[in-house]
Amino acid sequence: MHRYIATGSAPDREGFFRQGAEEADALLAFCGIEASTEKTMLEIGCGVGRMTRRFSERYGSVLAVDVSPEMLARARENLADRSNVEWVLGSGSDLSPITDATIDHVFSYITLQHVPRQDAVLSYVRETSRVLRIGGEAGLQVRRPGWQAAVIDFAGHVGRAARGRPTLAAEWRGTRVPVASLLEAATVSGSRVELRPRGRRHLWLVMERVT
Ligand SMILES: C[S@@+](CC[C@H](N)C(=O)[O-])C[C@H]1O[C@@H](n2cnc3c(N)ncnc32)[C@H](O)[C@@H]1O
């Protein structure tokens, strides 16, 4: 029997994956990314496979990257019935096992917001461009820069810490990367990028590889 970890609010296994599927569909639509069983999806920060299950239904193949061997082991077990997912243990800042220009779509949710170093977030942006085919698209969620979002986040961290959760730790708080650095990382690595705020605390980089 698993406990379903941190992400989402579903009380049971079925609800956990249903919520992951609904969020995956909604967020792909938000980014304007059209899934296809002819295409390959790369997910950065797959966790226990909550959204990966949905990607494996909507894509021909899925590469699911995570920095945690434990998460990958749980995900592999949870998706033992899916044959089109390759599980990839990542370094935490690059996609080095993945060959250049081989991926149609890259997606990352509730992952880069926890990465504590700006250089690692920017590396993921450049690496996303590197692995995308020309015309390939990506949606990457990061923390929204700016003091308003920082204040809202900080209040949330303090509130959760008061309830005994370790959310003041650097690996929970993550970092905010200036807009200019996000734009530069995407464009120098060959992608067109649009920054789309979603809510007051998060921003999506919606990218298309153009050169
Ligand atoms: C909150 S979970 C979210 C999982 C999934 N995206 C979802 O929405 O269900 C965050 C995941 O990101 C992974 N992660 C954290 N830092 C990472 C990094 N630098 N590179 C890759 N994965 C990372 C964690 O191990 C964890 O599995």
The ligand as a MOL file (V3000), in Angstrom:
LIG
                    3D

  0  0  0     0  0            999 V3000
M  V30 BEGIN CTAB
M  V30 COUNTS 27 29 0 0 0
M  V30 BEGIN ATOM
M  V30 1 C 6.4080 17.6330 -6.1660 0
M  V30 2 S 7.0940 16.3880 -7.2040 0 CHG=1
M  V30 3 C 6.1130 16.6630 -8.6550 0
M  V30 4 C 6.0290 15.4640 -9.5470 0
M  V30 5 C 5.1730 15.6600 -10.7910 0
M  V30 6 N 5.6990 16.7210 -11.6410 0
M  V30 7 C 3.7350 15.9190 -10.4450 0
M  V30 8 O 3.2430 17.0380 -10.6530 0
M  V30 9 O 3.1000 15.0040 -9.9350 0 CHG=-1
M  V30 10 C 8.6840 17.0700 -7.6500 0
M  V30 11 C 9.6400 16.0720 -8.2290 0
M  V30 12 O 10.7500 16.7720 -8.7650 0
M  V30 13 C 11.9330 16.0610 -8.4680 0
M  V30 14 N 13.0470 17.0010 -8.5300 0
M  V30 15 C 13.4060 17.9180 -7.5920 0
M  V30 16 N 14.4950 18.5860 -8.0090 0
M  V30 17 C 14.8100 18.0890 -9.2330 0
M  V30 18 C 15.8330 18.3810 -10.1690 0
M  V30 19 N 16.7570 19.3010 -9.9080 0
M  V30 20 N 15.8660 17.6780 -11.3200 0
M  V30 21 C 14.9280 16.7220 -11.5770 0
M  V30 22 N 13.9380 16.3990 -10.7150 0
M  V30 23 C 13.8880 17.0730 -9.5690 0
M  V30 24 C 11.6760 15.4680 -7.1010 0
M  V30 25 O 12.5250 14.3470 -6.8510 0
M  V30 26 C 10.2000 15.0910 -7.1960 0
M  V30 27 O 10.0370 13.7790 -7.6620 0
M  V30 END ATOM
M  V30 BEGIN BOND
M  V30 1 1 1 2
M  V30 2 1 2 3
M  V30 3 1 2 10
M  V30 4 1 3 4
M  V30 5 1 4 5
M  V30 6 1 5 6
M  V30 7 1 5 7
M  V30 8 2 7 8
M  V30 9 1 7 9
M  V30 10 1 10 11
M  V30 11 1 11 12
M  V30 12 1 11 26
M  V30 13 1 12 13
M  V30 14 1 13 14
M  V30 15 1 13 24
M  V30 16 1 14 15
M  V30 17 1 14 23
M  V30 18 2 15 16
M  V30 19 1 16 17
M  V30 20 1 17 18
M  V30 21 2 17 23
M  V30 22 1 18 19
M  V30 23 2 18 20
M  V30 24 1 20 21
M  V30 25 2 21 22
M  V30 26 1 22 23
M  V30 27 1 24 25
M  V30 28 1 24 26
M  V30 29 1 26 27
M  V30 END BOND
M  V30 END CTAB
M  END
